[in-house]
């Protein structure tokens, strides 16, 4: 790869790397690129006790960096990256995560994303529990954190490619000094610069394939903030990772619990979901079978061509071999496609390696836009990564535009002559390329669903009410790829999620609709407390959630609470105790998360959100909007109106039945809000009560002042 480029150091700070103690470096790194300044801050004990690590540390740093009026592209908006006390453990599956946090271009509030790759552990082992980058610059810069040489550099650069794959390869070689596995690169691409839905790519080095590979911090436009600041890349360099790199309190206990969980995965994964062979692609057929796969902008939950993009197809397409995005992870689910040849774009006719696709990409850039061709999905996956774009937002935003086109709300005059019919593969790819280049109709799609609704109404005269019903975003974030009409639990999981409708906070659809683990209203409300709290805990500690509930003990179904997989929760408590030396029970893990979770809710309040009105979701996530949707499940909906709601529908038109069903379902969703708010210790408006704040130890003066400002007397 011949590229002429310049990289010049403009500021360097030498430091003495601290010894990691029980999972912590006990300091954070702050970089202000406006001032070309680097500083190292001690980690206060109270911050460590309350915020634990990972997302917690990110939130604390971001809270102190921004004001309520700060916007995503203001210099003071910070990008914060952290791992956690257990991050970087090679003895326990799924222990290589980074958590990235910033103010989102889509939501205007806090966004966080949990991502694999080597960066978070390398950052910590280099001596920093968290990194905060703020400011803006007029020239491209690279931040280089060298834990081996013990220095941090801000470098000015020119001539490097925008393409994220090329960039990562060049920087891995440049900084690796012949040892590419010592390097992890964080970067984005041109799509992030030209849209609001940019992602960040975090690399891990694949020794077998001799290439830097990707995992994505995808949601909420974090990559767009990165590009707006003119950060070309952040690079971390570290030496070998060992069993005791975290200097755990009890290495023997850590080895024992790690061995138990790893052995179980090796034994049971081949019998269950085969994550090590097909990753999350197994979900495609399951979601289709249970009428939960989003089709044509979430109108339908099934499609007869789904087998064309299901696990058996990807089993044949994926390149065989170990695919762990962290060392020692036995789940090893980061599969890819070797020697793929795109049909369009700058890589047309050239062999490339594609990281993925995962379920979300197959559903978002496949079924949800009416495409059931695996090769088109793989090509969209590749270019989203190359351009630095979130596949979920790309898919959901494109699906919205396509339905608006099919409804006649927009037409070819608006789209630049493009036929946006569902299933038009070449149009979907054309939109993607336009999005990356900031041109044509694709530039509009790249602003996200919420912005499109406003533009289509103002400039094209589209009906805002119907767009509100079918525009699949909440809090400004595009909904991830699960069809929730029949799952009240997942409706709450999306609507009540703090950052917007992303399944990593409360992925209840499988438990609710496939396993029927929470049939009663009370069980759903309890689940919407416990599951977000436990899932938050993974983001505090630098962990992946997949080992928890994607491979489960054989006797799990016979336990009192099978949805929680309590055997694994107990193992995680042992794991936390072994690393930190702080004795923890499963209840303690939930308590840790509650403090951070409630702090994030209050952070939303600081940014002008975080109240009941902001927990609404589009009606399509709740029930059928159109006649065609209703009639696709007419027997089910008619039966509900007759048996559950005691309605005589013999003389009712489909439109009348839709209106009746809507009334009942919207009322039920509001009742769910009330039940969940009460369980979480929030008031009727969705604001944490003073008692909750004090119980959780987040009663900082500025938090109490903020509650008082919103009429919550402390």
N, C-alpha and C positions, 0 to 999 in steps of 0.2 A: 504494500500500500504506500504509494509515493505521494506524500502531501507535504508541501513546504509550509512550515508554521514557525512562529516565534513564541517562546515562553520566557518571560523575564521577571525576576523577583523584584517587587517594589517595596516589600516590607517583610521582615522576618523576626520572629520571636523564638529564642532558644529557651528551653525550660527543662526542669528535672522531672522526669516521669515518676509519679508516686507509685507505691506498691498497692495493688488492688487488695482491699481488705473486706472479706466476706461479701464479695460481689460488687463493691463500690470503690470508685476512684476518689470519691469525696471532694470533687471539684468539677466545675463546669467551664466551658470555653465560650467566650463571647467575641464575635468579630463584627466590627462596624466597617462596612466597605466604603461608606461615604467618607469616613474620617481616616480610612486605611489604618485602622487601629485593632490590635489584638490584646485581649486581657483574659486572665484566668481568675475565677472567683471560687472561694471556698463554698462548700455545700452546707448551709445551716442545718443543724440537727433537727429543728422543727420541720423544715421543708422535707428532709429525708423521712421523718416519721410519718408525716401526713400524706405526702405525695408518692412515696415508695420508689418511684423510678419511671422510666419510659414516658408514657403520655403524661403522667403526673408532673414530672420535671418540666416537660415541654409546656404544659399549661401554666405553670408557675412563672417560667421565663417569659412566655408570651403575655401573660397578664400584666407583668411589670414593664413590658416594652410598649404596649399600645394603650390608647385611650378609647373611650366610647365612640368617639367620632373618627377614629382611624379607619381608613379604607384599605382595600387589599393592595393597591398600588402606591400607597404612601411609603416613604422611606422607613418610617418607624415600624411598619409591619415586619415581623421577624419570621424567619423559617427556623424552626427548632427541631432537632433530631436527637433522639436518645435511644438507648437500649434499655437495660434494666438489670437488677442484681443477678438474675439468672441467665441473662443474655450472654452468649459466648461459651456456654457449657457444651462440650462435645460428647458428654456422657448421657445426655438426656434428649430424646427426640424433640425436634421443633424449637430449639433454643438459640436461634440466630436472628431474631427479629430486630428491626428498627421501627420506631414510631415517629412520624413526621407530623408537625402541627404548624398551622399558620391561619391567617384570616383569609377566607375563601373569596375568590372573585365571583362565585356563583351565589353564595348564601349571605355574604357580608358579615359572617360570624365565624366562629372557630370550626376548623375542619381538622381531622386527624386521619392518618392512614397507616396501617400496620403492614410492613413490607419485609420480605426476605432478603437474602444476599448477605454479604460479609461486613457491610459498612458499620452497623451499630456496634457489634462486638469489637471490631478493629478500633473504632473511636474510643471505646471504653478502655481497652487494653493499652491504647496510646496515652491514657491518663485522664479521660474526661467522661463523666456520667451523662453529659448532655452538651450539645452544641447549639448556640444561638447566633444566627447571621441576620443582621439588619443593615439598613442603608441601601443606597442605589449608586450605580456608577455609570459613566457614559462610555466606558470601554470594557470589552470582555475581560473577565478575571477568572482565575482558578484559585481555589483555596486548597492548600496541600497540608495535611496533618501527618507528619512523619513520626510515628511512635518509635521507630528504630533509631533514627538520628536525633530524636528529641528536639524537633523544631516545627514551627508552624509558619507557613509562608502564604502571603498574598501575591499572586503572580498575574501580570498583565499578559494577554495573549492575542495573537492575530493569526489568521490563515488556517485555523482549525475548521473542520467541517461542521455544519449544523446537524447533520445526520447523526443520531444518537449512537447507532451501531458503530459507524466509522470512528466517531469521537472516542467512545469507550475503548476500542481496540488500540487506537493511537496512544491514549493516556495510560492504559495498562502497560504498554510496552515502554513508554517514555519514563514513567516513574518506577516501574518494576525492577529495573536494573538486572534483567535476566531472571527474575523470580516473580512471574506474573501472579502467582497465587497470594502474594503478599499485598496485593492491591485491590481496593474496592473503589469504584467510581460512581458518583451520583451525578446524573446529567438529565437533560431533556432534549427536545428537538424543535424544529421550526414551527410545528403545529402549536406548541405551547406559547410561542411568541405571538401567534396570529389568532389565538382563540382564548376562551376562558375555561377550557376543559383540559388543560395540559396536565400530564402526569410526570412523575420522576422515575427514571430507571436506575435501579441499584444493582451493581454487578456482583457476581460471584464467578470464580474462575473454575472452569470445567477442565480437569486434568486430562480426562480421556479424549475429549474433543479439541483440546488445546485452544480454547476460546473463552473470552469473557461473555457470560450469559446474564440474563436480566430477570429481575422481579420488579414489580411496579408499585409505587405509592400512587395509586390511581385517582382517588376520589377528590372532587371539590376544586380542581384547578390549581393544586399546589405547584405543578410544573409551570403554570402561567405566572405565578408569583416569582419563581426562580428565574424565568426568562426575562421578566420585566426588570429585575434587579441587575441584569446583564451578568449573571453568574454562569459561566460556561460549564463549570464542573466543580464538585467538591471531591477530593481524593484522600483516602486514608491508606496509610501503609503500616503494616504490622508483620511481625515475624510469626513463628509457628504457634499454634494454639494447643495447649496441653490440658490434661484432665484437671490440673490444679491452677489454671490461669486465673480463675476467679478467686483463688485463695479461700475456698469454702471453709466454713466453721467445722464441718465434719465430713471429710472426704470419703470416709468409709461408708457413712450413711448415704451420701450422694451416689456413690457407685452402686450401692445395693438397690436403691429405688430406681435409678436409671436403668439398671440391668433388668429389673422386673418389667418395666414399661416397654423397653426396647424388645425384649424377648417376646412379649405378648404381640407386639405389632408384627414381628417377623413370622410368628406362627399363625396369626389370625387374619392379617390383611389379605393373603391369597384366597381365603375362604369367604371374605366379606366384600369389600369394595374394590380391591385390587389397586389401591392408590399408587403403589410402586410401579404399576404397569400402565394404568390408564388415567391416573390422576382423578380430577373431579368430573371427567366426561361421563362417568357412570350416572350422574344426576340427570342427564338429558332424557333418557328413556323413563326413569322413575317419575320425573316431573310430567312428562307427556302422559304416562299411564294414569296418573292421578289428576289429570286435567289442570295442571299447574304451570305448564311451560308457556311463557308469553309468546303469542303469535299475533302478528300484525298490530303492533302497538297495544299489546295487552288486551286485545278484544277477546281472544280465545285462548284455551289452555291446552289444546291438542292439535296435531296436524298429521295427516296420513303419510307425509314424507319424512317424518322425524327419524326413522331408521337410517336415513342417508347421512345424518350428522351425529349418530349415537356412538356409544363407546366401542362397538365392534369395528366401526370404520376407523376410528382413531387408534385402536389397537394395532391395525395394520399400517397406519401412516407414521406413528411415532417411531423415532429412532431408539432402538433398544439400548439399555444401559443404565447405570446408576445416575439418578437425577436429583440428588439432594442439594437444596440451595443453602444448607448449612452442614458443616462437618459432623458426621456421626448420626445424622437424622435418618432413622430407619423407615420413615414414611416415604421419603424420596419421590415426591409427586410432581417435580418440576419438569415435565416432559417437553419434548420439542420435535420439530420436523426438519430433517436433514435434506439438503440439496433440493429445496423447494424453488420453483421457477415462477416468479410473478408474471402476470400477463399485461400489467399496466405499470405506469409510474417510472421513476428513475431506475429501478432495478429490473425493468422489463427484460426478460430473456436471460437473466443472470441467476446462477445458483446462490441461494441464501440459506441460512439456518434460522428457523423461526422458534422462538420460545413460546410454547403453548400450542393450541388454545386450551384455556380452562373453560369450565361450564359457563361462567358469566359471559365470556366472549362468544361462545357458540350460540347462546340464547340471544344476546344483545345484538351482535353483528350477523346473526343467522335468523333464527325463527321469528324474532320480534320485528324484523324488516321483511319477512316473507321469503328468506333465502335458505334453501336446504341443500346447498352445494358445499361440501367440505372445503374444496379448494378456494372458493371465494372467501369463506370465513378465515382460512389460514392466511390468505393474502391481506385481508383487512387487519387481522391480528398483527402481521409483520409490519405493515405500514403505520398502524397506530403506535407501535413500539418505536419504530424508526423516527416518526414525527413527534413523539412525545405526547400522545393523546390517550385519554382514558377510554377504553373500549366500551365500558358501560354507558358513559355519557354519549359517546359517539352513536352507539346503537339506539339508545332510547330517544335521543334528539332526532336522529334520522327517521325513526319510526313515527314520531309525532309529525314531522314534515310530510312524510308519505301519506299519513291518514288525512292531513289537511288537504293535500293534493287530491286524494281520491274523493273527499267530501265536496270538493269544489270551493273550499275556503281560499285556496291559492291556485294558480294555474301556470301554464308554461311561460307566460309573460313575466311572471314573478320569479320563476326558477331559471331564467336564462335559456329557455327552450328544453330543459331536461324533463323527461317523463319520470315522475316520482312514484309510479305505481309500485305497490308492494311486490317484492320478488325481482325487481330490476337490478340485476347484479352489477352491471356496468355503471349504472347511474350511482349506485351506492359507493362504488370505488371512486367515481369522478367527484362526488361530494367530498370524500375523504381527502383526495389530492388538493381540491380547491381550499378545503379547510386549512390544510397545512401551509398553503401559499398565501392565505388571507385574501382570497379572490372569489368573485362570483357568489352564487347562492350558498356554496359551502361555507363561506365566511360567516354568513348569517346563522347557519346551523351550529357553527362552532361557538356561538354565544350562549348556547344552552336553551332548554325549553322555555324557561321563564322569560328570557329576553325575546325569544321568537314569538311568544304569545303577544307581547306588547308591540313588536314590529308588525306582525301580521294584522293586528287590529288597527293600528294607526296608519300604516302605509298601504295596506291592501284591502281594508274594510272587512276583514274576517270577523265573524261573530265571537266576541270575547267569552260569552257564557259557555258555548260548546267547547271552545278551546280550554277553558278552565276545567271542564269535566274530563277531557281526553288528554290533556297535557300532563304527562306522568312525571311530575316533579313535586317535591314538598320541601319547604324551607329554601327553595331555589336549587336543590340538588336532584339530579335525575334518579329515578327509582331503579334499583338493581333488579335483576331478572327473575322475579317470581310473581306469579299471577295470584293475587290475594283476595279475589272476590269472595271466595268461600271460606277464608280463614280470618276470623276476627282477631285471633292472636297475632297473625302476621301484619294485619292492618295496623294494630297497635305497635308492633315491632318496627314498622316503618314510620308511622306518624309521630310516635313518641320518642324516636331516636334523637339524640341531642344534636348531631351534626347534619341530620337529614336522612332520607330513606336508604340506608346501606345495611345490608343483612349482617354485617359483622358484629353489630351490637345486640341484635335479638333475632337470630335465625330460628324462627319457631315453626315455619311452614311444614317442615318435614315431620317434626314432633306432633304438630297439630293435625295435619291432614293425612299423613301416611301412617303414623303409629297411633293416632288418637289418644295421646298421653294426657291431654288436658280438655276433657269434654265439657266441664262445667265453667260457668262464667267466673267463678271464684278462682278456679285453677288457672284460667288464662291471666287474670289480674296478678296472681302470685307469680306466674311465670314471667310476666313483664316487669317484675321486680328482680327476681333472682337471676334470670339469665343475662340481662344486661350487666348486672353487677359482676357476675363471674367472668363474662366475656371481657369486661373492662380490665379485670385483673391480669389477663394475658398481656394486654397492652402496657401495663405497669411494670411487668417483669421481664419483657423482652422475649416473649414466647409466641409460638404458633398455636392456634386452637385445634388444628386438625387431629393431633394425637389424642386429644381429649375425647371427641365423640364420633370420629369417622372410623375408628377401629375400636370395638368395645368388647368387654369380657363376655365369654360365652353364656354366663349365667346372669347377665345384666337384666334381661327381661323379667327375671324372677325377683328382682330387688324391689324394695318399697317405692323408690323414685327412679325408675329406669331412665327417664328423660335427662336426669342430671349426671348419669354415669358416676355414681358416688365413689366407686372404687378408685376411679381416676382422680377425683377431687381430693380424696384422702392421700393419694400418692403425691399430688401437687403440694399439699400441705407439708408432707414429709420433705419434699424437694426444697421448698422455701426454707424450712427449718434447717436443713442440712447446709444450705449456702449461707444464710444470714446469721444463723445462730439464735434466731428469735423463734421460740416455740409457737407454732401456728396450728390451728384446727381449721377444718373447712369453713366454719362460721367466721373465723378471723379473716379469711381471704375475702369474704363478702364485705366484711366491715371495712377492710382497706379500700376496696373499690368504691364503697358508698361515699367516702369522703371526697375522692377525686371526682366521682360522677356528679355529685351535688355541686361541687365547685365549678364544674364545666357548665352546669345549668345556670348557675349564677353568672358565669362569664358571658353566656348568651344574653343574659339580662343586661349586662354592662354594654353589650354591643347593640342594644335596642331590640332584642328578640327574647326568647325564653319564657313566653307566656302562652296561655291556653290557645289563643288564636293562631299561634305559630305551629301548633301540633295538628293542624288540619291536613287532610290528604285529598287528592282529586277523587271525584266520585267513582271514576272507573276502577280505582283500587278497592272500592267498597261493593260495587254492584254494576249491573249492565246499564250502559248509557243509551245504546241504540236498539232498535227493533231486532236487527240481525243478531246482536249479542244475546238478547233475551231469548230469542227463538232457538239459539244454539243450545240452550239449556232449559228449554221451556218446561219440560216435565218436572225438573227439579224446582224451578222457581214457582210454578203453579202450585205444586205440592206444599211449598213453604207458606204461600199465601193462604191456602185452604186450611192446612192442619195447624200451623204454628200461629198464624195471625187471625184465623177464623173469618176469612173473607169469602163471600160468595162471588166468584169470578165469572160466573156463567155468562153475564152480559157485558163483561169488561173487554175493551180493546187492549191490544198489546201495550199501547202508549199509556193507558190508564193503569195497567198492571205494573209497568215500569215505575210510574209515579208513586204508587202505593208501596212497592218494595223499597223504593228509595227512602221514603219517609221512615219506615220501620228500621232500615239498616243505619241511616244516619243517626237516629235516636239511640240505637244500640252502641254506636261508636262513641257518642258523647257520654253514655253511661260507663263505658270502658275507661274513658279518660278519668272520670271521677274516681272509679275504683283504684286505678293505678296511681293517681296522685295521692290518694289517701294512704295506699300501701307504701309509697316512697317517702311519705312525710312531707308532702307539699300541700299548699292551700288550694282552694277551688280554682284559682287562676294558674296553677302549675308552678308556683314559686315555693322553693323550700322554706319551711317555717323556721323561726328563730330557734325553736327547740331542736330541730333537725341539725341546723348549722352548728349549734353548740355541742350537741351530742357527738358530732363527727370531728370536732376539733378544727373546723374551718371558719371559726368566728374571728377572722382577722378584722381589724378596724374598718378597712375599706369595704369588706363584704357586708358588715353590719350597716355601714353608711348607705350602701347601695340598696339594701333591703328597705331601709327607712325611706329612701327616696321613692320607692315603689309602694309605699303605704303599708309595709309589713313592719309593725312596731317591734323593736328589739329591746 
